[in-house]
Amino acid sequence: MTEANSSSALSILIGSFNINKRYPPSDINLSSWLTYPSITPHIIAIGLQELPLTFTFSQQKSVYEWTQLLERTLPNYQLLSHVRLNGIILFIYIQSSHINQCSSIATAKLPTVNFFKTKIIKTKFLFKGFMNIYGNKGSVGIRFELNQMSLCFLNCHLSAGENSYALQLRNQQYSLIHQHMLFKSQCKKFQWNINNHNGVFLFGDLNYRQTETNQDELQEKTDILKTYSEFKIQFPPTYKYKPNTNSYDLSRRSSWTDRILYRNNHCRIQSINYWTTSMIRFSDHRPIAKLFFLSRLIH
């Protein structure tokens, strides 16, 4: 395999998968999802949503199983960092030969909230989840610097639902993440918001649906793609499947709820490919992945 064709360019593979609160089969092979022919990415970011949320032991078991799977799939990589918010987790793996070049590593997490207007309080925040303990929607992020470029990765899980209220919640949660997500250095002397980066990658189960008139909500009902870009989708909707089959569950409109978006600031980001795989079928979602090249702009 080869790396990016410029010494200053970074190759980045991002994978996202809603695992539907299920444990992966013991014999699962992730290669069709997290590897790409002829290219060995410098960075691999993996975002999972809906990890099992039962008891502490089960949560630890799920993370352990996925860590073992990822390390088996990515033998020439080392884990740079990971961050979890209940059912949402993000792993960043770096090629072993480049991991010592990474600096200014920081993580962040933000449970999203619903906005309720009342006569007494104009805006009230109510955290989603059981007894306000478990936020079941939100975002986790990791930022770091490599090759004199600052990178930010955001794994998000926004509210589900096909009605207009659910769409409003998703848009509010997206705004909340961008307003309040803050990365702090370990020494607490430095902090960064999402905008303070050359490359920002936002992905996960964003839950934007196909409307009854077959419009894509993300494209037609939000302003998100005025800020972010997305490579053209050329694969079938990734939700909702009957688990362990290639058949859709017709109780929901089939939709591309799982997305990978990006934006650049004083750098060039080139999308190479955007794919899913039908080889991994244990969830009601299909995993997705995207490969990028990122390079500095020379002034």
SVG drawing of the C-alpha trace seen along z (x, -y; Angstrom):
<svg xmlns="http://www.w3.org/2000/svg" viewBox="-46 -35 54 51">
<polyline fill="none" stroke="black" stroke-width="0.4" points="0.0,0.0 1.1,-3.6 0.6,-6.8 -0.6,-10.2 1.6,-11.3 2.9,-14.5 5.1,-14.6 3.0,-17.4 -0.4,-15.8 -2.3,-13.7 -4.5,-10.8 -7.5,-10.4 -10.1,-7.6 -13.3,-8.2 -15.7,-5.4 -19.1,-5.8 -21.5,-3.1 -24.7,-3.0 -24.5,0.5 -28.1,0.5 -27.1,1.4 -25.7,4.8 -22.4,6.5 -20.4,7.4 -20.3,11.0 -17.1,12.7 -16.1,13.6 -16.8,10.2 -14.3,8.8 -14.1,5.0 -11.8,4.8 -14.5,3.9 -15.3,0.9 -12.0,-0.4 -9.4,0.4 -8.9,-1.0 -7.1,0.6 -3.5,-0.7 -3.7,-3.5 -2.6,-3.3 -4.2,-6.4 -2.1,-8.4 -5.2,-8.8 -8.2,-6.6 -11.1,-8.0 -13.9,-5.6 -17.2,-6.9 -19.7,-4.5 -23.2,-5.3 -25.7,-3.4 -23.2,-1.2 -25.1,1.0 -26.1,-1.0 -27.1,1.3 -24.7,1.9 -21.2,0.6 -19.7,4.1 -21.6,4.3 -20.4,0.9 -16.8,1.8 -17.3,5.1 -18.6,3.3 -15.6,0.9 -13.2,3.7 -14.6,5.8 -14.5,2.9 -11.0,2.0 -9.8,5.6 -11.6,5.6 -10.1,2.3 -6.6,3.3 -7.0,6.6 -8.1,4.7 -5.5,2.0 -2.2,3.7 0.1,0.9 -1.7,-1.8 -1.6,-3.0 -4.5,-4.5 -3.9,-8.3 -7.0,-9.0 -10.6,-8.0 -13.6,-9.7 -17.0,-8.4 -20.4,-9.9 -22.5,-7.0 -23.6,-5.3 -21.3,-7.5 -17.6,-6.8 -14.8,-8.1 -11.4,-6.4 -8.5,-8.1 -5.8,-5.7 -2.5,-7.0 0.1,-5.2 2.7,-4.0 5.5,-5.8 3.6,-9.2 2.1,-9.0 5.0,-10.8 4.5,-13.8 1.0,-14.4 0.6,-17.3 -1.9,-19.4 -4.3,-16.5 -7.6,-17.3 -11.1,-15.8 -14.5,-17.1 -18.0,-15.8 -21.4,-17.5 -24.8,-15.9 -27.3,-17.7 -30.4,-19.2 -33.9,-20.1 -35.0,-23.7 -38.4,-24.5 -39.8,-28.0 -41.9,-28.9 -43.6,-32.0 -41.2,-32.2 -37.9,-31.2 -37.3,-32.1 -35.1,-29.1 -34.8,-26.0 -32.3,-23.2 -33.4,-19.7 -30.8,-17.0 -32.0,-13.9 -31.7,-10.6 -32.8,-8.6 -33.2,-10.8 -30.8,-13.3 -28.0,-10.8 -27.5,-9.3 -27.6,-11.7 -28.5,-9.5 -27.8,-12.1 -24.9,-14.4 -21.3,-14.7 -17.8,-13.7 -14.7,-15.1 -11.0,-14.8 -8.6,-17.5 -4.9,-17.4 -2.1,-18.8 -0.1,-16.9 2.1,-18.2 1.5,-21.8 -2.3,-21.3 -4.9,-21.4 -7.6,-18.7 -11.0,-18.3 -13.1,-15.2 -16.7,-15.2 -18.8,-12.0 -22.5,-13.0 -25.8,-11.3 -28.8,-13.6 -32.4,-13.1 -34.4,-10.5 -37.9,-10.9 -39.6,-11.7 -41.8,-14.6 -41.1,-18.4 -40.5,-18.6 -37.7,-15.9 -36.2,-17.9 -36.3,-21.1 -34.6,-19.2 -31.8,-18.0 -31.1,-21.5 -31.1,-22.9 -28.7,-20.1 -26.4,-20.8 -26.3,-24.5 -25.7,-23.7 -22.7,-21.5 -21.1,-24.2 -21.8,-26.9 -20.7,-25.1 -18.2,-22.3 -14.9,-23.3 -11.6,-21.5 -9.2,-22.2 -5.5,-21.2 -4.4,-18.9 -2.6,-21.8 -5.9,-23.9 -3.8,-26.8 -5.2,-26.4 -8.6,-25.9 -10.1,-25.6 -13.6,-25.7 -14.7,-23.9 -13.8,-26.9 -10.2,-27.0 -9.1,-24.2 -7.8,-23.8 -9.8,-20.7 -13.1,-19.8 -14.8,-16.5 -18.4,-16.0 -19.9,-12.6 -22.2,-10.1 -25.9,-9.2 -27.2,-12.7 -30.6,-11.2 -31.7,-13.5 -34.4,-11.6 -35.9,-11.4 -39.2,-13.3 -42.5,-12.0 -41.7,-13.7 -38.3,-12.1 -36.3,-15.2 -33.1,-14.8 -33.6,-16.8 -29.9,-17.6 -29.7,-19.1 -33.1,-20.7 -34.2,-21.5 -31.0,-22.8 -28.2,-25.2 -25.6,-22.8 -24.2,-22.2 -23.6,-25.9 -20.9,-25.5 -19.8,-21.8 -19.3,-19.8 -20.2,-16.3 -19.0,-14.0 -21.8,-12.8 -23.5,-9.7 -23.6,-6.8 -24.7,-4.0 -28.1,-2.9 -29.7,-4.4 -28.0,-3.1 -31.1,-3.0 -33.4,-1.1 -32.5,2.5 -33.7,5.7 -30.7,6.9 -28.6,9.7 -30.3,9.2 -30.1,7.0 -33.8,6.1 -35.2,2.8 -37.5,2.5 -40.5,0.8 -41.7,-0.6 -39.4,-3.5 -38.6,-5.5 -35.3,-4.4 -32.8,-7.2 -29.2,-8.3 -29.2,-9.1 -25.4,-8.3 -23.2,-11.0 -19.6,-12.2 -19.2,-16.0 -16.1,-18.2 -14.9,-21.8 -11.6,-23.4 -9.8,-26.5 -6.5,-27.5 -6.0,-23.9 -7.2,-21.8 -9.4,-18.8 -9.9,-16.3 -12.6,-13.6 -11.3,-10.4 -14.2,-8.0 -17.4,-7.5 -18.7,-4.0 -20.7,-1.6 -20.5,2.2 -23.1,4.9 -20.7,7.3 -21.5,6.0 -25.2,6.6 -25.8,7.1 -27.2,3.6 -30.3,1.9 -27.7,-0.6 -24.9,0.0 -21.5,-1.4 -20.1,-4.2 -16.6,-5.4 -14.9,-8.2 -11.3,-8.7 -9.7,-12.2 -6.4,-13.8 -5.7,-17.0 -2.8,-19.4 -1.6,-22.8 -2.0,-25.8 1.3,-27.3 1.3,-31.1"/>
</svg>
